[in-house]
Amino acid sequence: MGRQAEEISESVDRGGGDYDPGLYRAAESVPAEPFGGLSDGLRDRYRRDGFLSAGGLIDERRVGEAIAGIDRLIGGGVPGFRGIQWEAGVKGRLADLDLEQRRHAVRKLVYYVDHEPRLHSIAHDPAILALAADLLGAEPELFADQALLKPPGIGREKPWHQDVAYFDVRPGAPVVGLWIALDRTDPGNGCMHVIPGSHRAGPVPHFSRRDFQLCDTDVARDSVVAVPLDPGGCLIFDGLLHHGTPRNTSERRRWALQFHYAPAEAIWRSRDERAAYRERRLAVFGGDGLDVTC
Ligand SMILES: O=C(O)CCC(=O)C(=O)O
């Protein structure tokens, strides 16, 4: 179940802020391995490390379709779609931007799968749903879809965080995320960085700083690895894995799709249920209200 249409509106990001580049100084890069389905070895690795880096999860044709779908959403080709968040740097200038400039001004798109059949078909691809089912150990339901576009030059950092700190799903339920690169991604244009095994320590308090994030001093800097990907490659990751992305300091685009799946019975079905889950989530992850400091 996605969000209800009236809950989604176009917005401008509030911006991030300066950060210590040492937060993303990776000890190593994990190369993607061509993905041909889950084996016992890969399942064990997912449980141990909290992620898999899968080359070629979607093929070139689908990458092209995804890019065309995003272009259509940004270009205003879908009446009623409002899930665009612009980068803070373009605030006040949006009306002056032509289509090409707008393509490089979007931070993210949210809740689009019901507006774009090509993107819907990737998120609901039977092989992808089977992969999610296998890792969740339950029938999966897509409950969040985003396209994270980190534009050249202005795409800001997404500070270290755990995704489940953001989601109003039943506490303790397994969540699997798929982050699918549509461009080549590397540290220069803001690829994913993760801390292998960090999901096993469970929920960590988050604080409203540059974003809703882990305290910078809670990031295990010595264990950071970068996960560069080619187009169509995918980071498959546990909802508790510590991850983040540096800003895009390059002149290169870095578009990615992100889908999150959870067991159907863990997903909210009403506003009341969601509010209750939110209260329970913030009691665990809402660092500013807990007796901890950052
Ligand atoms: O794509 C990115 O830069 C980071 C995405 C991410 O971690 C998130 O939105 O939770």
Ligand as a Chemical Component Dictionary entry (heavy atoms), coordinates in Angstrom:
data_LIG
# 
_chem_comp.id                   LIG 
_chem_comp.type                 NON-POLYMER 
_chem_comp.pdbx_formal_charge   0 
_chem_comp.three_letter_code    LIG 
# 
loop_
_chem_comp_atom.comp_id 
_chem_comp_atom.atom_id 
_chem_comp_atom.alt_atom_id 
_chem_comp_atom.type_symbol 
_chem_comp_atom.charge 
_chem_comp_atom.model_Cartn_x 
_chem_comp_atom.model_Cartn_y 
_chem_comp_atom.model_Cartn_z 
_chem_comp_atom.pdbx_ordinal 
LIG O1 O1 O 0 20.546 7.606 -3.045 1  
LIG C1 C1 C 0 21.074 8.123 -2.084 2  
LIG O2 O2 O 0 21.863 9.044 -2.206 3  
LIG C2 C2 C 0 20.806 7.628 -0.691 4  
LIG C3 C3 C 0 19.522 6.967 -0.597 5  
LIG C4 C4 C 0 19.168 6.507 0.761  6  
LIG O3 O3 O 0 19.956 5.954 1.468  7  
LIG C5 C5 C 0 17.818 6.728 1.244  8  
LIG O4 O4 O 0 17.068 7.506 0.667  9  
LIG O5 O5 O 0 17.464 6.101 2.255  10 
# 
loop_
_chem_comp_bond.comp_id 
_chem_comp_bond.atom_id_1 
_chem_comp_bond.atom_id_2 
_chem_comp_bond.value_order 
_chem_comp_bond.pdbx_ordinal 
LIG O1 C1 DOUB 1 
LIG C1 O2 SING 2 
LIG C1 C2 SING 3 
LIG C2 C3 SING 4 
LIG C3 C4 SING 5 
LIG C4 O3 DOUB 6 
LIG C4 C5 SING 7 
LIG C5 O4 DOUB 8 
LIG C5 O5 SING 9 
# 
